[in-house]
Amino acid sequence: MGFEVKPVGLVRSPYRKNGEAPHQGRFSEEITEIEIFPEFEEGLRDIETCSH
């Protein structure tokens, strides 16, 4: 039996290394975008209604 990992989307960020990103991102002026591939959008519908 095997295990395969596939991406569900992309992250576009000005930070290229972990050490470059601020510890408290909400205080940064930089913009980071998360793009979810269309075939996975349904699985994330209404996710904002969940707390965890």
Backbone as JSON, one array per atom type, in Angstrom:
{
  "sequence": "MGFEVKPVGLVRSPYRKNGEAPHQGRFSEEITEIEIFPEFEEGLRDIETCSH",
  "N": [[0.86, -1.17, 0.0], [0.53, 2.24, -0.77], [1.24, 5.75, -0.29], [0.23, 8.86, -1.33], [0.93, 12.25, -1.79], [-0.69, 15.17, -2.69], [-0.8, 18.52, -3.88], [-3.27, 20.93, -2.84], [-3.56, 23.43, -3.62], [-2.03, 26.69, -4.12], [0.41, 28.87, -2.65], [1.08, 32.23, -2.67], [3.57, 34.3, -1.86], [5.59, 36.95, -0.52], [7.66, 36.07, 0.99], [10.35, 33.87, 1.03], [11.71, 32.09, 2.6], [11.34, 30.4, 5.76], [12.36, 31.9, 7.94], [12.11, 34.52, 7.07], [9.48, 35.32, 7.24], [7.16, 37.15, 9.26], [6.59, 36.71, 12.8], [4.11, 37.44, 13.78], [1.96, 37.65, 11.57], [-0.32, 39.18, 11.06], [0.33, 41.77, 11.61], [1.82, 42.67, 9.55], [2.43, 44.46, 6.52], [2.61, 43.22, 4.13], [1.29, 41.27, 1.39], [-0.15, 38.11, 1.13], [-1.29, 35.45, -0.82], [-3.62, 32.79, -1.08], [-4.37, 30.23, -3.18], [-6.82, 28.0, -4.0], [-7.14, 25.0, -5.72], [-9.64, 24.44, -8.22], [-10.91, 21.85, -8.11], [-10.9, 21.21, -5.44], [-12.34, 23.07, -4.06], [-15.03, 22.69, -3.19], [-14.75, 21.05, -0.94], [-13.87, 22.84, 0.95], [-15.89, 24.58, 1.38], [-17.8, 26.77, 3.36], [-15.98, 26.71, 5.45], [-15.25, 28.74, 7.14], [-17.11, 28.75, 9.13], [-16.29, 27.01, 11.03], [-14.43, 26.48, 14.05], [-12.03, 25.21, 14.48]],
  "CA": [[0.0, 0.0, 0.0], [1.32, 3.46, -0.87], [0.67, 7.01, 0.16], [0.58, 9.91, -2.28], [0.58, 13.6, -1.35], [-0.92, 16.08, -3.8], [-1.17, 19.86, -3.42], [-4.66, 21.35, -3.05], [-3.51, 24.81, -4.05], [-0.75, 27.39, -4.15], [0.59, 30.04, -1.79], [1.91, 33.28, -3.28], [4.04, 35.08, -0.73], [6.88, 37.61, -0.73], [8.64, 35.4, 1.84], [10.87, 32.67, 0.39], [12.22, 31.2, 3.64], [10.59, 30.52, 7.02], [12.91, 32.97, 8.78], [11.74, 35.83, 6.53], [8.08, 35.63, 7.59], [7.01, 37.67, 10.63], [5.93, 35.81, 13.76], [2.72, 37.89, 13.85], [1.67, 38.09, 10.22], [-1.41, 40.17, 10.98], [0.9, 43.1, 11.76], [2.62, 42.93, 8.36], [1.77, 45.13, 5.39], [2.77, 42.37, 2.95], [0.12, 40.51, 0.95], [0.04, 36.71, 0.77], [-2.51, 34.89, -1.39], [-3.77, 31.34, -1.12], [-5.24, 29.8, -4.28], [-7.26, 26.6, -3.9], [-7.49, 24.47, -7.03], [-11.1, 24.28, -8.33], [-11.43, 20.53, -7.74], [-10.92, 21.08, -3.98], [-13.12, 24.17, -3.48], [-16.23, 22.18, -2.51], [-14.36, 20.52, 0.37], [-13.6, 23.95, 1.87], [-17.07, 25.44, 1.48], [-18.28, 27.1, 4.71], [-14.95, 26.41, 6.46], [-15.18, 29.85, 8.1], [-18.05, 28.5, 10.24], [-15.63, 26.1, 11.98], [-13.45, 27.16, 14.89], [-10.75, 24.49, 14.49]],
  "C": [[0.9, 1.23, 0.0], [0.55, 4.67, -0.38], [1.15, 8.09, -0.79], [0.08, 11.26, -1.76], [0.45, 14.48, -2.58], [-1.27, 17.46, -3.24], [-2.64, 20.16, -3.72], [-4.71, 22.8, -3.52], [-2.1, 25.36, -4.03], [-0.76, 28.53, -3.15], [1.51, 31.0, -2.53], [2.29, 34.25, -2.16], [5.35, 35.77, -1.08], [8.01, 36.94, 0.06], [9.06, 34.09, 1.2], [11.4, 31.65, 1.39], [11.45, 31.44, 4.93], [11.07, 31.69, 7.86], [12.55, 34.37, 8.31], [10.34, 36.26, 6.96], [8.0, 36.14, 9.02], [6.29, 36.67, 11.52], [4.45, 36.17, 13.9], [2.35, 38.51, 12.5], [0.58, 39.14, 10.11], [-0.9, 41.59, 11.13], [1.76, 43.51, 10.57], [1.78, 43.63, 7.3], [1.83, 44.29, 4.12], [1.49, 41.58, 2.66], [0.56, 39.09, 0.59], [-1.29, 36.17, 0.28], [-2.48, 33.38, -1.34], [-4.78, 31.02, -2.22], [-5.55, 28.32, -4.1], [-7.65, 26.14, -5.31], [-8.99, 24.17, -7.08], [-11.64, 22.93, -7.87], [-11.49, 20.31, -6.23], [-11.78, 22.14, -3.3], [-14.32, 23.67, -2.68], [-15.89, 21.67, -1.11], [-14.07, 21.6, 1.4], [-14.8, 24.89, 2.04], [-17.52, 25.56, 2.93], [-17.25, 26.81, 5.8], [-14.86, 27.52, 7.52], [-16.17, 29.67, 9.26], [-17.46, 27.58, 11.29], [-14.59, 26.86, 12.8], [-12.09, 26.47, 14.89], [-10.56, 23.72, 13.21]]
}
